[in-house]
């Protein structure tokens, strides 16, 4: 949210449009290939992965259920590649063991 707020404050509409287009492309890709990112945490059947978006300098963390091929993919973090980014707390998204 901070990234988007910063772009809005600066009035950088072109960057906002590129960000939105990148998120849409990544969403479509993850809908087809959710296993494409690097595994960051796992609590079967839930998995948290990290992906460097191919069309922009962004890093996304997302969660999905590996056992449900038609299930949802949740984008839980999105950062600019140069931005300091704390790791997400997997327990919040994957549940505790």
N, C-alpha and C positions, 0 to 999 in steps of 0.2 A: 504494500500500500504506500509506503514511503516513496518508492521509486515513482509511482504514478503521480502522487501528490507533488513531487518535485518537478516533474515534467509539466503538469498543469500550471503550477505557480510560474514557471518560466515561459509559459505559452508556447511550448515546443510541439506544435501540432503534428509536424512531419514525424518526429520521433515517436509520438504517441501512436500514430497510425502504423509505423513499422513494428512497434511493440505488439499492438493488437494483431496485426497480420502474422507475426511470429508465433504468438500464442495460439491463434486459430490453426496454423499449419502444424504446430506441435500437437495440438489436441487431436487433429485428424490422424496424424502418424501414430500417436499413442493408442487411439481407438483400434487401429489395425495391428500394431506391434507393441503391446504394453511391456514386453520383456526387453526392450531395446536399451534401457538405461543400466547403469551400474548399481548393483544391489548395495544398499546402505544399511538396511536392517530387515529382519524377517521374523515373523511370528505366524507360522503356518496357519492358514493359507495366505495370510496377508503379507505383502512385501512393499518395502519403501525403496524406491530407486532414485538415482540422480541422473539428469540428462543435460548435456550442453546443447542448447538449441542450435540447429544447423544454420538458421537464417538470421542470426543476430547474436550479439554478445551477451546472452543470458544463460543462466543456469536454473534448472527447475528440479524440484523434488516432488515426487508423486507417489501415490499409494494405490494399490489395487489388490484384488483377490485372485490369486493364480488359479484357484480351482473353478472360477466362474468365468469362462471364456467370453461370455456376453455381458459381463458385469461392468460397473462403472470404474473409471480411472479418476482419482481425485488429485488435483494439483494443490499441493500444500505449501510450497514456497517457490518464489520466483525472484531472482536477483540479477543485477547486472554483473557480468563476469569480473569486473574490477572492484565491485562492492564487497566490503567485509560482510561475511555472511555466517551467522551462527548456525550450527547444526540444528535441525529440527529435533524435537524430542519424540523418538519413535513410539514410546508408550502412549502418547496422546492419540496417535493414529492407528497403531497396531494393537492396542490393548496390552495389559501386563500379563506376564506368564505366570 
